[in-house]
Amino acid sequence: MLKINIPSIKVFVVILIAVVFAVAEKRFAIYPYEVDRNYEYLFDNANATVTHLALRGGKFTLPERDDVNRSTFLELNVNTTFMGEYLQPGVEVGIGDSTITQYFEHGAKGIRYINISSLPYGGGEKVSLDGKYTSINDQSVRLIDFKNPDIKNLKIFVLAPHPDDAEIAAYGLYSDNKNSYIVTVSAGDAGEYKYDEIYENKVQHYLKKGEIRTWNSIAVPLLGGVKPEQAINLGFFDGTIRRMFKNKARPVSAVFTNSSDINTYRKMNVSSLSAGLSGGADWNSLVENLRYLLLAIKPDLIVTPYPLLDSHDDHKFSSVALFEAIKKADIRAGHLYLYSNHFSLNDYFPYGKEGGAISLPPNFGSEIYFDSVYSHPLSLYKQKEKVFALEAMNDLRLDTEWRFFKGSVKNLLRNSKNIILGEENSYYKRSIRSNELFFVVDIINIYDEDVLSSLIGEL
């Protein structure tokens, strides 16, 4: 005869209630805005083709088009279910045997944009939408199409404020073009005191951290087919770019080592381009070094953070320096591909699980300037390759405490908490996706002060 242990059931119920409340608290804490608001985007001034379609019974028919090389977004009104308040809501979009999944915020209601760029179509196909903890009513929808350039033969200049930023934002993009150059601004010699089990002395720790991350910035692009000749680290100090901007002629020292010698990490470069680097750890030198590299490389396409949309100071000011350098070099042709590794409104974007699509981020009335939007597709094979590129970055790995018993226990407890509360927010989750997303701006337009102000925002 089955015996029911009442106290055990009570304990289980108490634990279950605690977990539900913890998840609910987390769900409401991570969104600094009302999740039932529409995303607001204007496409009037962008190079977009907008088509109105009818969604009936979760299906619609794609219009005919003469160019399949496009980035395509579906503007859709969604309404997550009760369970979508706590479990990950989204929608699975399918054409034949091909599917993509787009995730939303918990409890999301209103206009959202579904990135269907990775789905193959030439027009006339039936598209099916299957809501996951999301209800999708019959409605009129808009299809927003942007024509993509053929990037295979373009020369690409990727600006990374820190070692790993190029990989997080654009590994798929740069590895699909062997004529890519990776320019990293800083050595990455600040941040978490991560290797304290190895280095008790903080100065020694951060000197080694800077060396390792500088080496990472030069060597890891090899995994994507970029030779060390085409990867260069400028050797500026992590966490100091805003200080440099405020007093442009004054050199700064490193945050934790007090080193002011720009060659502390710059000397590790192997590219012949490093012979033309000059100056010290100051803003004017940063701008001049970027100007020199732009003129030496002569890129067609420049990938850099979107200052308005990236909350990290080093990211914002690295792009501000780049914009100054572009103007000093009088470069007017080509395009900026703008990314955000630390989305300013919510660092949990893009939402949901790895492998899902990245689409247009939350926007509620702020003017996000762009001339186009580019979604670079990542096959499952390329996503796996990107995992190893991130894994090769020392700073994205687990702390060295895992080598020790007490550290292992601590990590186990921390990971258990992450699983229960849904707190896991690593770059492996946020950037291993079916695409990489960039807002595209024609370089000529940054000579318009109003456009430049829109891109930069408040500093």
VEXDREN-2710 file (C-alpha; in Angstrom, 1 decimal):
% VEXDREN-2710
k/r/px/py/pz
1/MET/0.0/0.0/0.0
2/LEU/1.4/3.4/-1.0
3/LYS/2.2/5.6/2.0
4/ILE/2.1/9.4/1.6
5/ASN/4.4/11.4/3.8
6/ILE/2.4/14.5/4.5
7/PRO/5.4/16.5/6.0
8/SER/7.4/15.7/2.8
9/ILE/4.6/17.0/0.7
10/LYS/4.4/20.2/2.7
11/VAL/8.1/20.7/2.3
12/PHE/7.8/20.1/-1.4
13/VAL/4.9/22.6/-1.7
14/VAL/6.8/25.2/0.3
15/ILE/9.9/24.8/-1.9
16/LEU/7.7/24.9/-5.1
17/ILE/6.0/28.2/-3.9
18/ALA/9.4/29.7/-3.1
19/VAL/10.7/28.8/-6.6
20/VAL/7.6/30.2/-8.3
21/PHE/7.9/33.5/-6.3
22/ALA/11.7/33.6/-7.1
23/VAL/11.1/33.1/-10.8
24/ALA/8.3/35.7/-10.7
25/GLU/10.5/38.2/-8.9
26/LYS/13.3/37.6/-11.5
27/ARG/10.9/37.8/-14.4
28/PHE/9.6/41.3/-13.2
29/ALA/13.1/42.5/-12.2
30/ILE/15.0/42.0/-15.5
31/TYR/12.8/44.2/-17.7
32/PRO/13.2/47.9/-16.8
33/TYR/10.1/48.8/-18.9
34/GLU/6.5/47.7/-19.3
35/VAL/6.5/44.5/-21.4
36/ASP/3.0/45.3/-22.8
37/ARG/4.2/48.2/-24.8
38/ASN/4.6/48.2/-28.6
39/TYR/8.1/48.4/-30.0
40/GLU/8.2/51.6/-32.0
41/TYR/10.2/51.7/-35.3
42/LEU/9.9/54.0/-38.3
43/PHE/11.1/52.8/-41.6
44/ASP/10.1/55.8/-43.7
45/ASN/13.6/57.1/-44.1
46/ALA/15.3/53.7/-44.3
47/ASN/16.1/51.7/-47.5
48/ALA/13.2/49.3/-46.7
49/THR/10.5/47.7/-48.7
50/VAL/7.3/47.4/-46.6
51/THR/4.5/45.0/-47.7
52/HIS/1.2/44.6/-46.0
53/LEU/0.0/41.0/-45.6
54/ALA/-2.9/39.1/-44.1
55/LEU/-2.2/36.6/-41.3
56/ARG/-5.0/34.0/-41.1
57/GLY/-5.0/30.9/-38.9
58/GLY/-1.3/31.4/-38.1
59/LYS/-0.3/31.4/-41.8
60/PHE/0.5/34.0/-44.5
61/THR/1.9/33.9/-48.0
62/LEU/5.1/35.6/-48.9
63/PRO/5.2/38.1/-51.8
64/GLU/7.3/37.5/-54.9
65/ARG/10.8/39.0/-54.9
66/ASP/13.6/39.1/-57.4
67/ASP/16.5/39.0/-54.9
68/VAL/16.8/36.4/-52.1
69/ASN/19.7/38.2/-50.5
70/ARG/17.7/40.2/-48.0
71/SER/17.2/40.8/-44.3
72/THR/13.5/40.4/-43.6
73/PHE/11.4/41.2/-40.5
74/LEU/7.8/40.5/-39.7
75/GLU/6.0/43.2/-37.7
76/LEU/3.5/41.2/-35.6
77/ASN/1.2/41.8/-32.7
78/VAL/1.7/39.1/-30.0
79/ASN/0.1/38.3/-26.7
80/THR/1.9/35.9/-24.4
81/THR/-0.3/33.5/-22.4
82/PHE/-0.5/33.1/-18.6
83/MET/2.3/30.6/-18.7
84/GLY/4.3/33.0/-20.8
85/GLU/4.6/35.2/-17.8
86/TYR/7.0/32.6/-16.3
87/LEU/8.1/30.2/-19.1
88/GLN/10.0/31.4/-22.1
89/PRO/7.5/32.8/-24.7
90/GLY/8.2/33.0/-28.4
91/VAL/7.1/32.0/-31.8
92/GLU/8.4/29.3/-34.2
93/VAL/8.3/30.4/-37.8
94/GLY/8.4/27.7/-40.6
95/ILE/8.7/27.5/-44.3
96/GLY/8.6/23.8/-45.4
97/ASP/11.2/22.0/-43.3
98/SER/13.1/25.2/-42.3
99/THR/12.2/26.9/-39.0
100/ILE/13.5/29.6/-36.8
101/THR/12.5/30.6/-33.3
102/GLN/12.1/34.1/-32.0
103/TYR/11.8/34.7/-28.3
104/PHE/10.1/37.5/-26.4
105/GLU/10.1/38.9/-22.9
106/HIS/8.0/37.1/-20.3
107/GLY/4.5/38.6/-20.4
108/ALA/5.2/40.4/-23.7
109/LYS/2.2/42.0/-25.4
110/GLY/2.1/44.3/-28.5
111/ILE/4.1/44.9/-31.6
112/ARG/7.3/42.8/-31.9
113/TYR/9.6/42.1/-34.9
114/ILE/10.3/38.5/-36.0
115/ASN/13.5/38.0/-37.9
116/ILE/12.8/35.6/-40.7
117/SER/15.9/36.4/-42.7
118/SER/17.4/33.0/-42.2
119/LEU/14.4/31.2/-43.9
120/PRO/15.0/30.5/-47.6
121/TYR/12.3/31.9/-49.8
122/GLY/11.9/33.5/-53.2
123/GLY/8.2/34.4/-52.9
124/GLY/4.9/32.5/-53.0
125/GLU/5.7/30.2/-50.0
126/LYS/3.3/29.7/-47.1
127/VAL/4.7/30.7/-43.8
128/SER/3.4/29.2/-40.5
129/LEU/3.6/30.7/-37.1
130/ASP/3.4/28.5/-34.0
131/GLY/3.2/30.4/-30.7
132/LYS/5.1/29.1/-27.7
133/TYR/3.3/30.3/-24.6
134/THR/2.1/33.0/-27.1
135/SER/-1.2/33.6/-28.8
136/ILE/-1.2/35.0/-32.3
137/ASN/-4.6/36.4/-33.5
138/ASP/-5.6/36.9/-37.2
139/GLN/-4.3/40.3/-38.2
140/SER/-2.8/42.5/-40.8
141/VAL/1.0/42.3/-40.6
142/ARG/3.9/44.1/-42.3
143/LEU/6.9/42.6/-43.9
144/ILE/9.9/44.8/-43.8
145/ASP/12.7/44.0/-46.3
146/PHE/16.2/45.3/-46.5
147/LYS/18.4/44.5/-49.5
148/ASN/21.8/43.0/-48.4
149/PRO/25.1/43.7/-50.0
150/ASP/27.3/40.9/-51.1
151/ILE/30.0/41.0/-48.4
152/LYS/32.1/38.2/-49.6
153/ASN/34.5/40.5/-51.6
154/LEU/34.4/43.5/-49.3
155/LYS/37.2/44.5/-47.0
156/ILE/35.9/44.6/-43.4
157/PHE/37.2/46.6/-40.5
158/VAL/35.9/45.3/-37.1
159/LEU/36.4/47.5/-34.1
160/ALA/36.4/45.7/-30.8
161/PRO/36.7/47.8/-27.6
162/HIS/37.9/44.7/-25.7
163/PRO/39.3/41.3/-26.6
164/ASP/36.2/39.1/-27.3
165/ASP/33.8/41.9/-28.5
166/ALA/34.6/41.1/-32.1
167/GLU/33.7/37.5/-31.6
168/ILE/30.6/38.2/-29.6
169/ALA/29.1/40.6/-32.1
170/ALA/30.5/39.5/-35.4
171/TYR/32.4/36.2/-35.5
172/GLY/30.0/34.9/-38.1
173/LEU/30.4/38.0/-40.2
174/TYR/34.1/38.3/-40.1
175/SER/34.8/34.6/-40.5
176/ASP/32.7/34.5/-43.6
177/ASN/35.1/37.0/-45.2
178/LYS/38.8/36.3/-45.2
179/ASN/39.5/39.9/-46.0
180/SER/38.5/41.0/-42.5
181/TYR/40.7/43.0/-40.1
182/ILE/40.2/42.9/-36.3
183/VAL/41.2/46.1/-34.5
184/THR/41.0/45.8/-30.7
185/VAL/41.2/49.1/-28.7
186/SER/42.2/47.9/-25.2
187/ALA/44.1/45.1/-23.7
188/GLY/41.2/44.1/-21.5
189/ASP/43.4/44.5/-18.4
190/ALA/40.6/45.4/-15.9
191/GLY/37.3/43.9/-14.8
192/GLU/36.9/41.0/-12.4
193/TYR/39.7/39.8/-10.1
194/LYS/39.3/36.4/-11.7
195/TYR/42.5/34.5/-11.1
196/ASP/43.0/35.2/-7.4
197/GLU/43.7/31.6/-6.7
198/ILE/46.8/32.0/-8.8
199/TYR/47.8/35.6/-8.2
200/GLU/47.5/37.0/-4.7
201/ASN/49.2/40.2/-5.9
202/LYS/46.6/42.3/-7.8
203/VAL/49.1/44.2/-9.9
204/GLN/50.7/40.9/-11.1
205/HIS/47.2/39.5/-11.7
206/TYR/46.0/42.4/-13.9
207/LEU/49.3/42.5/-15.8
208/LYS/48.9/38.9/-16.7
209/LYS/45.2/39.3/-17.5
210/GLY/46.1/42.1/-19.9
211/GLU/48.8/40.0/-21.6
212/ILE/46.5/36.9/-21.9
213/ARG/43.6/38.9/-23.3
214/THR/45.8/40.9/-25.7
215/TRP/47.1/37.5/-27.0
216/ASN/43.5/36.3/-27.3
217/SER/42.6/39.3/-29.4
218/ILE/45.4/38.5/-31.9
219/ALA/45.2/34.7/-31.9
220/VAL/41.5/33.8/-31.6
221/PRO/40.6/35.4/-35.0
222/LEU/42.7/32.6/-36.5
223/LEU/39.8/30.3/-35.7
224/GLY/37.7/32.4/-38.2
225/GLY/40.4/32.4/-40.8
226/VAL/41.8/35.8/-40.0
227/LYS/45.6/35.8/-40.0
228/PRO/47.6/37.6/-37.2
229/GLU/48.8/40.1/-39.8
230/GLN/45.1/41.3/-39.9
231/ALA/44.6/41.4/-36.2
232/ILE/46.0/44.2/-34.1
233/ASN/45.6/45.4/-30.5
234/LEU/46.2/49.1/-29.8
235/GLY/47.1/48.4/-26.2
236/PHE/45.0/51.1/-24.5
237/PHE/43.9/50.4/-20.9
238/ASP/40.6/48.8/-20.2
239/GLY/38.1/51.1/-18.5
240/THR/39.9/54.4/-19.3
241/ILE/38.4/55.5/-22.6
242/ARG/35.9/58.0/-21.1
243/ARG/38.7/59.5/-19.0
244/MET/40.8/59.9/-22.1
245/PHE/37.8/61.7/-23.8
246/LYS/37.4/64.2/-21.0
247/ASN/41.0/65.4/-21.2
248/LYS/42.0/64.6/-24.7
249/ALA/45.7/65.4/-24.6
250/ARG/46.4/64.0/-21.1
251/PRO/47.7/60.3/-20.9
252/VAL/45.9/58.0/-18.5
253/SER/47.2/55.1/-16.4
254/ALA/45.8/51.6/-16.1
255/VAL/43.0/51.1/-13.6
256/PHE/44.7/48.4/-11.5
257/THR/48.4/48.4/-12.4
258/ASN/49.0/52.2/-12.6
259/SER/51.0/51.6/-15.8
260/SER/51.0/54.5/-18.2
261/ASP/53.2/52.9/-20.8
262/ILE/51.2/52.3/-24.0
263/ASN/53.7/49.6/-25.0
264/THR/52.9/47.5/-22.0
265/TYR/50.6/45.4/-24.2
266/ARG/51.0/47.0/-27.6
267/LYS/54.5/45.3/-27.9
268/MET/52.8/41.9/-28.2
269/ASN/51.5/42.7/-31.8
270/VAL/52.9/40.7/-34.7
271/SER/51.2/42.5/-37.5
272/SER/53.3/44.8/-39.6
273/LEU/50.5/47.4/-39.2
274/SER/51.7/47.9/-35.6
275/ALA/54.9/49.7/-36.9
276/GLY/52.7/52.7/-37.7
277/LEU/51.1/53.0/-34.3
278/SER/52.2/56.1/-32.3
279/GLY/51.6/58.3/-29.3
280/GLY/50.7/57.4/-25.7
281/ALA/47.6/56.4/-23.7
282/ASP/45.6/59.5/-24.6
283/TRP/42.5/60.3/-26.7
284/ASN/44.3/62.2/-29.4
285/SER/46.6/59.2/-29.9
286/LEU/43.7/56.8/-30.1
287/VAL/42.0/58.9/-32.8
288/GLU/45.3/59.2/-34.7
289/ASN/46.0/55.5/-34.5
290/LEU/42.5/54.7/-35.8
291/ARG/42.9/57.3/-38.6
292/TYR/46.2/55.6/-39.6
293/LEU/44.7/52.1/-39.7
294/LEU/41.6/53.3/-41.7
295/LEU/43.9/54.8/-44.3
296/ALA/46.2/51.7/-44.3
297/ILE/43.4/49.1/-44.5
298/LYS/40.9/51.1/-46.7
299/PRO/37.8/49.2/-45.6
300/ASP/34.5/49.0/-47.4
301/LEU/32.6/48.1/-44.3
302/ILE/33.3/49.2/-40.7
303/VAL/31.8/47.2/-37.8
304/THR/31.7/49.1/-34.5
305/PRO/29.4/49.5/-31.4
306/TYR/26.3/51.7/-31.7
307/PRO/27.0/54.3/-29.0
308/LEU/23.4/55.1/-28.3
309/LEU/22.5/51.5/-27.8
310/ASP/25.5/50.2/-25.9
311/SER/25.7/50.9/-22.2
312/HIS/29.4/50.2/-21.8
313/ASP/31.6/53.4/-21.7
314/ASP/34.5/51.8/-23.5
315/HIS/32.1/50.7/-26.3
316/LYS/30.5/54.2/-26.6
317/PHE/33.7/56.1/-26.6
318/SER/35.6/53.7/-28.9
319/SER/33.0/54.4/-31.5
320/VAL/33.1/58.1/-30.9
321/ALA/36.9/58.0/-31.4
322/LEU/36.4/56.0/-34.6
323/PHE/33.8/58.6/-35.9
324/GLU/36.4/61.3/-35.3
325/ALA/39.1/59.3/-37.1
326/ILE/36.8/58.7/-40.1
327/LYS/36.2/62.4/-40.4
328/LYS/39.9/63.2/-40.0
329/ALA/40.7/60.7/-42.7
330/ASP/37.9/62.3/-44.8
331/ILE/36.4/58.9/-45.5
332/ARG/33.0/59.3/-47.1
333/ALA/32.3/56.0/-48.9
334/GLY/31.3/52.7/-47.3
335/HIS/29.0/51.7/-44.5
336/LEU/29.0/51.4/-40.7
337/TYR/27.6/48.2/-39.3
338/LEU/26.6/49.0/-35.7
339/TYR/26.2/46.4/-33.0
340/SER/25.4/46.4/-29.2
341/ASN/27.0/43.8/-26.9
342/HIS/25.6/45.6/-23.8
343/PHE/22.2/46.7/-24.9
344/SER/21.5/50.0/-23.1
345/LEU/17.8/49.3/-22.1
346/ASN/18.3/45.8/-20.9
347/ASP/21.5/43.7/-20.8
348/TYR/19.4/40.5/-21.1
349/PHE/18.7/41.2/-24.8
350/PRO/18.5/39.2/-27.0
351/TYR/16.0/37.2/-24.9
352/GLY/15.5/33.5/-24.7
353/LYS/17.6/30.5/-25.5
354/GLU/20.8/30.1/-27.6
355/GLY/20.0/29.3/-31.2
356/GLY/17.1/31.7/-31.4
357/ALA/17.0/34.6/-33.7
358/ILE/18.2/38.1/-32.9
359/SER/15.7/40.8/-34.1
360/LEU/15.1/44.5/-33.6
361/PRO/15.6/45.3/-29.9
362/PRO/13.1/47.0/-27.6
363/ASN/12.5/50.6/-28.6
364/PHE/9.8/53.0/-27.2
365/GLY/9.9/56.2/-29.0
366/SER/13.6/56.9/-29.1
367/GLU/14.9/57.6/-32.5
368/ILE/17.2/54.8/-33.5
369/TYR/18.8/56.1/-36.7
370/PHE/19.7/53.6/-39.4
371/ASP/19.7/53.5/-43.2
372/SER/19.3/49.8/-43.3
373/VAL/19.4/46.7/-41.1
374/TYR/21.6/43.7/-41.8
375/SER/21.0/40.2/-40.4
376/HIS/24.0/37.9/-41.0
377/PRO/22.9/34.2/-40.9
378/LEU/24.8/31.6/-38.9
379/SER/24.3/28.0/-39.8
380/LEU/24.3/25.4/-37.0
381/TYR/27.9/24.6/-37.9
382/LYS/28.9/28.3/-37.7
383/GLN/27.1/28.6/-34.3
384/LYS/29.2/25.7/-33.0
385/GLU/32.4/27.3/-34.4
386/LYS/31.4/30.5/-32.6
387/VAL/31.1/28.6/-29.3
388/PHE/34.7/27.5/-29.6
389/ALA/35.8/31.1/-30.5
390/LEU/34.2/32.4/-27.3
391/GLU/35.6/29.4/-25.3
392/ALA/39.1/30.4/-26.6
393/MET/38.7/33.8/-24.8
394/ASN/40.1/33.3/-21.3
395/ASP/38.0/35.9/-19.8
396/LEU/34.8/34.2/-20.9
397/ARG/35.7/30.9/-19.2
398/LEU/34.9/29.8/-15.7
399/ASP/36.9/31.3/-12.9
400/THR/40.0/29.3/-11.9
401/GLU/38.4/28.5/-8.6
402/TRP/36.9/25.4/-10.3
403/ARG/40.3/23.8/-9.8
404/PHE/39.8/23.7/-6.1
405/PHE/37.2/21.7/-4.1
406/LYS/35.6/24.6/-2.3
407/GLY/35.5/26.5/-5.6
408/SER/33.7/23.6/-7.3
409/VAL/31.1/23.5/-4.6
410/LYS/30.6/27.3/-4.9
411/ASN/30.2/27.0/-8.6
412/LEU/27.8/24.2/-8.2
413/LEU/25.6/26.2/-5.9
414/ARG/25.8/29.3/-8.2
415/ASN/24.9/27.3/-11.2
416/SER/21.9/25.7/-9.3
417/LYS/20.7/29.1/-8.5
418/ASN/21.0/30.2/-12.1
419/ILE/19.0/27.2/-13.3
420/ILE/16.2/27.8/-10.7
421/LEU/15.9/31.5/-11.1
422/GLY/16.7/31.7/-14.8
423/GLU/19.6/34.1/-14.1
424/GLU/22.1/32.6/-16.5
425/ASN/23.0/35.5/-18.8
426/SER/26.3/34.6/-20.4
427/TYR/27.5/35.6/-23.8
428/TYR/27.1/32.0/-24.8
429/LYS/23.4/32.3/-24.3
430/ARG/23.0/35.8/-25.8
431/SER/25.3/35.6/-28.8
432/ILE/25.2/32.0/-30.0
433/ARG/22.2/32.7/-32.3
434/SER/21.0/31.9/-35.8
435/ASN/22.2/35.4/-36.9
436/GLU/24.1/38.5/-36.0
437/LEU/22.3/41.8/-36.2
438/PHE/23.7/45.2/-37.3
439/PHE/22.1/48.6/-37.9
440/VAL/23.6/50.0/-41.1
441/VAL/24.5/53.6/-41.6
442/ASP/26.0/55.1/-44.7
443/ILE/29.4/56.7/-43.7
444/ILE/28.6/59.9/-45.6
445/ASN/25.7/60.5/-43.2
446/ILE/27.9/60.9/-40.1
447/TYR/29.0/64.3/-41.6
448/ASP/25.5/65.4/-40.8
449/GLU/25.7/66.7/-37.2
450/ASP/22.0/65.7/-36.5
451/VAL/22.7/62.1/-37.6
452/LEU/25.9/61.9/-35.6
453/SER/24.1/63.2/-32.5
454/SER/21.4/60.5/-33.0
455/LEU/24.0/57.8/-33.2
456/ILE/26.0/58.9/-30.2
457/GLY/23.2/60.1/-27.8
458/GLU/24.2/61.6/-24.4
459/LEU/27.8/61.0/-23.2
END
